[in-house]
Each structure stands twice: as structure tokens, then as C-alpha cells.
Amino acid sequence: MKHIALGLCLALACVAAHAGGNADRGQRLALVADPKDVKTAGGKGCAACHGAQGEKPSAPEQPVLAGQYYDYLVQALSDYQNGRRANAIMKGFAGQLSKQDIEDLAAWFSSQKTTRLHDQR
């Protein structure tokens, strides 16, 4: 019985952690928009530098987003947006995001599995 109660508590905690974001919408937002592909409409381009699941940054100075904490991703994107974090490229991308977009992207990337790159950085 204790195992069932613990399992339910953990499940509720996971749901609460992503209460503000929709991972499915976040997945679509992470895509690079391609006018020839309707499925990418509305994509914000995260995948270009971080990989489709946030697991393969295109350069060493770009972070792995896959498996990162939801709250951390929301805070980081908000900080780029309002200038608390200084990076011209990320300020440009984050500047076009709504609060819901940020929460959805955070839900998507935080729901992905971590990779070996996490340990190498």
C-alpha cells in the first residue's frame, strides 16, 4: 500500500511540474519553420542549434536542453527575454515567445531523456 501511495505522489508531482506547459505543443514550437512543410508552421527554430529533442547542440557552447529541469528552462528563457541573461541570439529567439510558448518549450525539453553530453559538460 505504501508503494502505491508513493507512486501516486510521484505521479502527481510530475504532473504539477508541467502544469503550465504542453509538451506536444512545445515539440512543434521547437521545430525550424519550413514554408514547404505545413507540419513545421509556427516553429521557433530551437532545433537548429539544440537538436530536435534538445539532445544535440550544433556547437560546444550551446547547452543540451533535453532532460533539463522545467523550472530552469522557464527561468532561462524568461531571463533571455527580459535581458537578465545576455546573449543576442537567444534574446532574439526568446523575444518572440509568449509566456505559454516558454512553458510549452520547457515542458517538451524537460520531458526528453538526458544524454551522455550532460556528463561531458
C-alpha positions in Angstrom: 0.0 0.0 0.0 2.8 2.4 0.8 4.4 1.7 -2.6 1.1 2.6 -4.3 0.8 5.8 -2.3 4.4 6.8 -3.1 3.8 6.1 -6.8 0.7 8.3 -6.8 2.6 11.1 -5.1 5.4 10.9 -7.5 3.0 10.9 -10.5 1.1 14.0 -9.1 4.4 15.8 -8.6 5.4 15.2 -12.2 2.0 16.4 -13.4 2.3 19.5 -11.2 5.8 20.3 -12.6 4.4 20.5 -16.1 1.1 22.0 -15.2 1.8 25.2 -17.2 3.2 23.7 -20.3 2.1 21.4 -23.1 4.9 19.2 -24.3 3.2 18.3 -27.6 2.8 22.0 -28.5 6.4 22.6 -27.3 7.6 19.9 -29.6 6.1 21.7 -32.6 7.4 25.1 -31.4 11.0 23.6 -31.2 11.0 22.9 -34.9 12.6 25.0 -37.5 9.8 26.5 -39.6 9.9 25.5 -43.3 7.4 27.1 -45.6 7.3 23.9 -47.7 6.3 21.8 -44.7 3.0 22.6 -43.0 3.9 20.5 -40.0 6.6 23.0 -39.1 4.3 26.1 -39.2 4.9 28.2 -36.1 8.2 26.6 -35.3 10.5 28.9 -33.4 13.8 27.3 -34.5 15.2 25.8 -31.3 16.1 22.6 -33.2 18.6 24.4 -35.4 21.0 24.9 -32.6 19.9 22.5 -29.9 18.6 19.4 -31.9 15.0 18.4 -32.3 14.8 16.9 -28.8 17.4 19.3 -27.4 19.9 16.5 -27.3 22.4 17.5 -29.9 23.7 21.1 -29.8 25.4 22.2 -33.0 28.3 23.8 -31.2 30.1 23.1 -27.8 29.0 26.4 -26.3 25.3 25.6 -26.8 23.6 23.8 -24.0 21.9 20.4 -24.0 18.2 21.1 -23.3 17.0 17.5 -23.2 16.2 16.4 -19.6 16.8 19.9 -18.1 14.6 20.9 -15.3 11.3 22.5 -16.4 11.6 25.5 -13.9 15.2 26.1 -15.0 14.2 26.3 -18.7 11.3 28.6 -18.0 13.6 30.9 -15.9 16.4 30.8 -18.5 14.1 31.7 -21.4 12.4 34.4 -19.4 15.8 35.8 -18.4 16.9 35.9 -22.1 13.7 37.6 -23.0 14.0 40.4 -20.4 17.7 40.9 -20.6 18.8 39.3 -17.3 20.9 36.9 -19.4 23.0 38.4 -22.1 23.1 36.6 -25.4 22.0 38.5 -28.6 20.9 35.3 -30.4 18.9 33.9 -27.6 17.4 37.4 -26.8 16.1 37.5 -30.4 14.6 34.0 -30.2 13.2 34.4 -26.7 11.8 37.8 -27.5 9.3 36.3 -29.9 7.9 33.8 -27.3 4.8 34.2 -25.3 4.7 33.0 -21.6 2.7 30.0 -22.8 5.3 29.3 -25.6 8.1 29.3 -22.9 6.1 26.9 -20.7 5.4 24.6 -23.6 9.0 24.5 -24.8 10.1 23.9 -21.2 7.6 21.0 -20.9 8.9 19.5 -24.2 12.6 19.7 -23.5 12.3 18.7 -19.8 10.3 15.6 -20.9 13.2 14.3 -23.1 15.8 11.9 -21.9 19.2 13.2 -20.8 22.2 12.3 -22.9 25.8 11.5 -22.4 26.6 15.1 -23.3 25.1 16.2 -19.9 28.0 14.4 -18.2 30.6 15.8 -20.6 29.8 19.5 -20.0 
